Amino acid sequence: MKAVKTGLLALSLGLATSLSAQAFTVELGDPAWDGQKIPTGMQCQKFGGEQPRSPALMLSDIPADTNLIMFEYSDRSFAPMDNGGHGRFGFALNEPVEKVWVEHVPGHSFELPKGFFLIEPHRNPSWDIAGAYMPPCSGGRNNEYYVTVTAVKFDGESMEKLATQVLELGRY
């Protein structure tokens, strides 16, 4: 388990990268999310969110050797919460797949759905409730939110980033 944590830390810091030109595709899987505006109620609880959560995602054209998917939720408009500041977590693939539906992750909670694991909780628990994922929390200042999704090959000791996509979540 220590090797997994060390490898995940190295990967999240960008130390083990080797991207290939794969046609990895990431799409919003929830019709309430349009990539332009954060849906009403999906903001953090501090600003009136009601059971906020990340959007479900559809991943396709997943590189063949992928056995982990990494998610980094970010606020491009506020540097301390950019580059994974809203939470980093992974999703284990038990077998090679070309596409997978990834369910939403609840905000303000450390209880992740089956198959997910925590890499780094959101960086500002003093601003709002602690948890693996902090929903958009700018108070409606029109900040830009996005998720970076990375397909990874992990062999038990080392990791290789196979493909990465950035998906715009919208403004809040």
Secondary structure as UniProt FT lines:
FT   HELIX           2..12
FT   TURN            13..14
FT   STRAND          25..28
FT   TURN            31..32
FT   TURN            40..41
FT   HELIX           45..47
FT   STRAND          57..60
FT   TURN            64..65
FT   STRAND          68..75
FT   TURN            76..77
FT   HELIX           79..81
FT   TURN            85..86
FT   STRAND          88..92
FT   STRAND          99..102
FT   TURN            107..108
FT   TURN            114..115
FT   STRAND          116..120
FT   TURN            125..127
FT   STRAND          144..154
FT   STRAND          159..171
//
